[in-house]
Amino acid sequence: MHSKNGIVEVLRIEYIRLKLISVSFKTTSSYLLFLLLITFGLAGCGSSATVSKTTLKIQDTPIVFDQERIELSRAYLRDRYGIVQNDATIRPQMVVVHWTAIDNFKESLEAFYPPKLPNSRPDISSAGSLNVSAHYLVDRDGTVHRLMPDTLMARHVIGLNHCAIGIENVGGTKDTPLTKAQFQANLALVKELSNKYSIKYLIGHYEYTLFEGHELWKELDAGYRTEKTDPGVDFMQDLRKELSDLELKGPPGQPITTAQ
């Protein structure tokens, strides 16, 4: 457990460091807000790099999560799910695995970075101006980047954002299939999240519509769906096989994969 004085000292040192270097984030204050959310989360749950017995290392690479994004997230929860609350927090019960379909980390990160959805996404703009995002972005070398706190809502999966942590993997195009390093990083990250939260479900993005009619499904618009294939059937089958000891559920109707 971190002491309050220790947390304050960490933030003070980080503030000085940011003053001495050029930071690519929107503002120093936005980044410090991210640090506060992450640090107090760690104070309650333990360091994410040491929870499990894996060698998982997480690098904080925050997207903009300012007041505008919070308000857009609250509006999304209200308009899409009928959930009215004073913040944009969620209670994680599910992990959803994705690929970005972008062949490099820089452009993948840029896609999630701003709070508002760009004009290039007319396919989903009718459902709100909140930009898409995910909690984690795994680079092709297996580096895990935390983009935002686990308990804030990210827009990454229709109908389930209120309860789902999203893991995006750079790549997924014909020329950039997901790598072995990414697979190992996903294994370690899902294990860690399962230890940290009451995670019951592990699904690929392509499986999300199978939750229609389930108690967790909250999308109010019966016509708002998008077709997905990420992160691939083989990737999810292998992931479930390696994580069978966790006995995580898949979509409704799919048997739980258990250790043999």
VMD Tcl script that draws the C-alpha trace (Angstrom):
set ca {
  {0.00 0.00 0.00}
  {1.43 3.38 -0.97}
  {1.40 6.14 1.67}
  {-0.27 9.44 0.87}
  {3.01 11.32 1.35}
  {4.74 8.89 -0.97}
  {2.16 9.44 -3.68}
  {2.48 13.22 -3.37}
  {6.26 12.97 -3.61}
  {6.04 10.82 -6.75}
  {3.75 13.38 -8.38}
  {6.01 16.27 -7.33}
  {9.03 14.61 -8.90}
  {7.08 13.78 -12.04}
  {5.93 17.40 -12.34}
  {9.52 18.64 -12.15}
  {10.58 16.08 -14.76}
  {7.86 17.21 -17.13}
  {8.99 20.81 -16.76}
  {12.49 19.80 -17.84}
  {11.55 17.82 -20.94}
  {9.30 18.30 -23.93}
  {6.10 16.32 -23.41}
  {3.91 15.24 -26.31}
  {0.70 15.19 -24.28}
  {-1.89 17.94 -24.59}
  {-1.01 19.60 -21.27}
  {1.09 18.84 -18.22}
  {-2.03 19.07 -16.06}
  {-3.84 16.45 -18.17}
  {-0.95 14.06 -17.74}
  {-0.82 14.67 -14.01}
  {-4.55 13.89 -13.81}
  {-3.79 10.59 -15.50}
  {-0.97 9.95 -13.00}
  {-3.28 10.67 -10.08}
  {-5.88 8.21 -11.36}
  {-3.27 5.53 -12.01}
  {-1.39 6.11 -8.75}
  {-4.43 5.99 -6.50}
  {-5.56 2.89 -8.35}
  {-2.22 1.27 -7.61}
  {-2.48 2.34 -3.98}
  {-5.61 0.25 -3.66}
  {-4.70 -2.70 -5.83}
  {-0.94 -3.08 -5.89}
  {1.53 -2.41 -8.70}
  {0.41 -3.80 -12.04}
  {3.89 -4.96 -12.87}
  {4.09 -7.28 -9.85}
  {0.61 -8.74 -9.38}
  {1.24 -11.86 -11.41}
  {4.29 -14.07 -11.81}
  {4.82 -12.95 -15.40}
  {7.44 -10.53 -16.65}
  {4.76 -8.10 -17.80}
  {5.89 -4.50 -17.94}
  {3.42 -1.72 -18.60}
  {4.40 1.66 -19.99}
  {2.06 4.57 -19.32}
  {1.37 6.35 -22.61}
  {-1.79 8.34 -21.86}
  {-4.21 9.61 -24.46}
  {-6.01 12.87 -23.75}
  {-8.56 12.19 -21.01}
  {-9.58 15.68 -20.04}
  {-12.92 17.11 -18.93}
  {-14.18 17.11 -22.52}
  {-13.58 13.38 -22.85}
  {-15.20 12.74 -19.48}
  {-18.33 14.64 -20.53}
  {-18.44 12.88 -23.91}
  {-18.09 9.54 -22.11}
  {-20.94 10.39 -19.73}
  {-23.10 11.37 -22.70}
  {-22.28 8.07 -24.43}
  {-23.24 6.07 -21.35}
  {-26.50 8.00 -21.08}
  {-27.51 8.02 -24.74}
  {-26.36 4.54 -25.77}
  {-27.03 2.58 -22.58}
  {-29.43 4.63 -20.48}
  {-26.80 4.80 -17.73}
  {-26.81 8.15 -15.93}
  {-23.92 8.87 -13.58}
  {-21.72 11.78 -12.49}
  {-18.51 10.31 -13.85}
  {-17.26 7.97 -16.56}
  {-16.27 5.04 -14.36}
  {-16.94 1.38 -15.07}
  {-16.79 -1.88 -13.13}
  {-14.62 -4.21 -15.25}
  {-16.14 -7.65 -15.82}
  {-14.84 -8.44 -19.29}
  {-11.72 -8.15 -21.46}
  {-12.18 -7.55 -25.19}
  {-9.22 -8.15 -27.51}
  {-8.82 -6.13 -30.72}
  {-6.41 -5.28 -33.50}
  {-6.01 -1.74 -34.82}
  {-5.76 -2.69 -38.53}
  {-3.01 -0.06 -38.65}
  {0.53 -1.27 -39.30}
  {2.45 0.94 -36.84}
  {2.28 2.15 -33.26}
  {2.41 5.89 -33.94}
  {-0.66 5.99 -36.16}
  {-2.51 3.53 -33.92}
  {-1.95 5.80 -30.92}
  {-2.93 8.89 -32.90}
  {-6.25 7.24 -33.76}
  {-7.19 7.07 -30.07}
  {-5.49 10.23 -28.80}
  {-8.05 13.06 -29.24}
  {-11.30 13.14 -27.24}
  {-13.56 13.73 -30.25}
  {-14.21 11.34 -33.10}
  {-12.60 12.53 -36.37}
  {-14.67 13.18 -39.48}
  {-13.15 10.07 -41.07}
  {-15.45 7.78 -39.04}
  {-18.94 8.35 -40.48}
  {-19.76 4.67 -39.83}
  {-20.00 5.27 -36.08}
  {-20.41 9.05 -35.74}
  {-24.19 8.69 -35.52}
  {-23.70 7.02 -32.14}
  {-21.92 9.99 -30.60}
  {-18.86 12.19 -30.98}
  {-16.77 10.43 -28.33}
  {-13.61 9.11 -29.97}
  {-12.77 5.42 -29.96}
  {-10.10 4.25 -27.54}
  {-8.92 1.30 -25.49}
  {-7.28 0.88 -22.14}
  {-4.18 -0.83 -23.54}
  {-2.27 -0.77 -26.81}
  {0.21 -3.59 -27.47}
  {3.00 -2.75 -29.91}
  {4.37 -5.29 -32.36}
  {7.38 -6.01 -30.15}
  {5.06 -6.87 -27.25}
  {5.42 -3.59 -25.37}
  {2.22 -2.92 -23.43}
  {1.13 0.72 -23.32}
  {-1.53 1.80 -20.86}
  {-3.55 4.57 -22.51}
  {-6.03 5.26 -19.72}
  {-7.09 3.94 -16.30}
  {-8.86 0.58 -16.29}
  {-11.92 1.91 -14.49}
  {-12.78 4.70 -16.94}
  {-14.95 3.94 -19.95}
  {-13.30 3.50 -23.34}
  {-15.33 3.35 -26.56}
  {-14.18 0.11 -28.13}
  {-17.07 -2.39 -28.24}
  {-20.73 -1.71 -28.99}
  {-23.11 -2.58 -26.17}
  {-20.46 -3.55 -23.63}
  {-18.25 -0.51 -22.97}
  {-19.78 -0.06 -19.53}
  {-18.12 -3.25 -18.27}
  {-15.24 -4.02 -20.65}
  {-11.51 -3.39 -20.63}
  {-10.15 -3.10 -24.16}
  {-6.80 -4.40 -25.41}
  {-5.78 -3.17 -28.86}
  {-2.93 -4.79 -30.79}
  {-1.00 -2.85 -33.43}
  {-1.43 -4.49 -36.83}
  {-3.92 -7.01 -38.10}
  {-3.55 -6.12 -41.76}
  {-2.63 -8.63 -44.46}
  {1.02 -7.60 -44.23}
  {1.12 -7.22 -40.45}
  {-0.42 -10.24 -38.71}
  {-0.24 -10.16 -34.94}
  {3.13 -11.31 -33.60}
  {4.22 -13.94 -31.09}
  {5.43 -11.13 -28.84}
  {1.97 -9.57 -28.90}
  {0.39 -12.92 -28.10}
  {2.62 -13.39 -25.06}
  {1.91 -9.83 -23.93}
  {-1.84 -10.42 -24.22}
  {-1.51 -13.58 -22.14}
  {0.32 -11.76 -19.38}
  {-2.01 -8.77 -19.45}
  {-5.22 -10.82 -19.31}
  {-3.78 -12.81 -16.39}
  {-2.97 -9.60 -14.57}
  {-6.36 -8.04 -15.17}
  {-8.07 -11.24 -14.02}
  {-6.09 -11.10 -10.79}
  {-6.88 -7.42 -10.26}
  {-10.61 -7.37 -11.08}
  {-13.60 -9.69 -11.11}
  {-13.14 -10.54 -14.79}
  {-15.62 -13.20 -15.92}
  {-15.46 -12.96 -19.72}
  {-12.75 -12.93 -22.38}
  {-13.88 -12.28 -25.95}
  {-12.57 -11.18 -29.32}
  {-14.12 -8.08 -30.83}
  {-15.70 -10.20 -33.56}
  {-17.79 -11.99 -30.91}
  {-19.47 -8.96 -29.34}
  {-22.87 -9.33 -31.05}
  {-23.30 -12.74 -29.41}
  {-24.05 -10.84 -26.19}
  {-27.30 -9.39 -27.57}
  {-30.03 -10.39 -25.13}
  {-27.51 -10.98 -22.33}
  {-27.83 -9.03 -19.08}
  {-24.57 -7.18 -19.82}
  {-25.75 -5.96 -23.23}
  {-26.84 -2.31 -22.97}
  {-26.98 -0.84 -26.50}
  {-30.40 0.75 -26.98}
  {-30.32 1.09 -30.78}
  {-31.14 -2.24 -32.43}
  {-29.76 -0.95 -35.73}
  {-26.34 0.14 -34.48}
  {-23.92 -2.69 -35.22}
  {-20.60 -2.96 -37.07}
  {-19.05 -6.12 -38.50}
  {-15.73 -7.06 -36.91}
  {-13.13 -9.79 -37.46}
  {-10.46 -8.81 -34.94}
  {-8.29 -10.19 -33.50}
  {-8.91 -13.36 -35.51}
  {-10.41 -16.71 -34.56}
  {-7.06 -18.49 -34.27}
  {-5.63 -15.80 -31.99}
  {-8.58 -16.10 -29.62}
  {-8.58 -19.89 -29.65}
  {-4.90 -19.96 -28.75}
  {-5.37 -17.27 -26.11}
  {-8.20 -19.19 -24.44}
  {-6.23 -22.43 -24.53}
  {-3.24 -20.85 -22.78}
  {-5.49 -19.12 -20.23}
  {-7.70 -22.13 -19.53}
  {-6.67 -22.21 -15.87}
  {-8.53 -18.91 -15.38}
  {-11.80 -20.51 -16.56}
  {-12.96 -17.30 -18.21}
  {-16.24 -17.38 -20.09}
  {-16.55 -16.59 -23.78}
  {-19.74 -15.36 -25.47}
  {-23.08 -16.78 -24.28}
  {-23.52 -20.37 -25.41}
  {-19.81 -21.05 -25.71}
  {-18.41 -23.55 -23.18}
  {-15.82 -22.38 -20.69}
  {-12.30 -23.43 -21.67}
  {-10.84 -25.31 -18.72}
  {-7.39 -26.66 -18.01}
  {-6.94 -30.30 -18.98}
}
mol new
graphics top color blue
foreach p $ca { graphics top sphere $p radius 0.5 }
foreach p [lrange $ca 0 end-1] q [lrange $ca 1 end] { graphics top cylinder $p $q radius 0.2 }
display resetview
